[in-house]
Amino acid sequence: AHRDAVLLDTALFARVKRIYDRRDALGLDAEQRHLVERQYEDFVRGGALLAEAAKARLRALNEELSTLSTQFAIKVLAGTKAAAPVYERADLAGLSDRDVDAAAEAAKQRGMPGKYVLVLQNTTQQPAQALLANRAARQRLFQASVHRNDRGDSNDTRAIVQRIVQLRAEQARLLGFPTYSAFALDNQLAKDPDSAIALLTQLAAPATAKARREAVAIQALIDRQGGGFKLEPWDRQYYAEQVRHAEYEVDDT
């Protein structure tokens, strides 16, 4: 609301626009000119050129988006805490003593003395996946991480995500853009979605080929060790760490 009060202030924008319109005659250096142009652009992207009815709708959209973003962050934090898997000591083979002690303390803080909790990091993949020798333990950790906010419980964020997408699409249309991605990229280096997609498309083939070569090397290691299973996402970090150590004598520790 405070940001909208600034960017949608008619009198304030008029002063910014006067300087922007006279920027060629003001003798500005490069930094000053960039500042003037960026300031004007921020106001325009904030809705300063809209009619009053459209401004009112934009304020409402921004308010709901702000609320939803806060709710999303709260649910992610709560879901990350709630999804942390609980283990027995035997499940944690491969972890360092320090990591095991940390898992025991995390369980104790949750009222489960004698158990072990692997606290989820705010990433899809968890550091412990590179160390856990127990495949079932790795799978539980991976799935707990990936599904922390899509379990249909009070921490499920899918409805919020859908609503945010709807609101962003309307926001972009109000500001004269066909899609939110077009709005988001307009003042970035890519400039438009087509350029971003072109870059991603260019990267996709070599990145996929590289990943497939790595998967072949990891599967070969699994087979040599008599694993008897097909490589799955929860296996990758564990065996990639072994391949890295074997080929380069390097490990994360």
Sequence and secondary structure as in RCSB ss.txt:
>XXXX:A:sequence
AHRDAVLLDTALFARVKRIYDRRDALGLDAEQRHLVERQYEDFVRGGALLAEAAKARLRALNEELSTLSTQFAIK
VLAGTKAAAPVYERADLAGLSDRDVDAAAEAAKQRGMPGKYVLVLQNTTQQPAQALLANRAARQRLFQASVHRND
RGDSNDTRAIVQRIVQLRAEQARLLGFPTYSAFALDNQLAKDPDSAIALLTQLAAPATAKARREAVAIQALIDRQ
GGGFKLEPWDRQYYAEQVRHAEYEVDDT
>XXXX:A:secstr
 HHHHHHT HHHHHHHHHHHHTGGGTT  HHHHHHHHHHHHHHHHTTTTS HHHHHHHHHHHHHHHHHHHHHHHH
HHHHHHHT  EE GGGGTTS HHHHHHHHHHHHHTT TT EE    SSSS GGGGT   HHHHHHHHHHHHTTT 
SSSTT  HHHHHHHHHHHHHHHHHTT SSHHHHHHTTSSS SHHHHHHHHHHHHHHHHHHHHHHHHHHHHHHHHT
T  S   HHHHHHHHHHHHHHHHS    
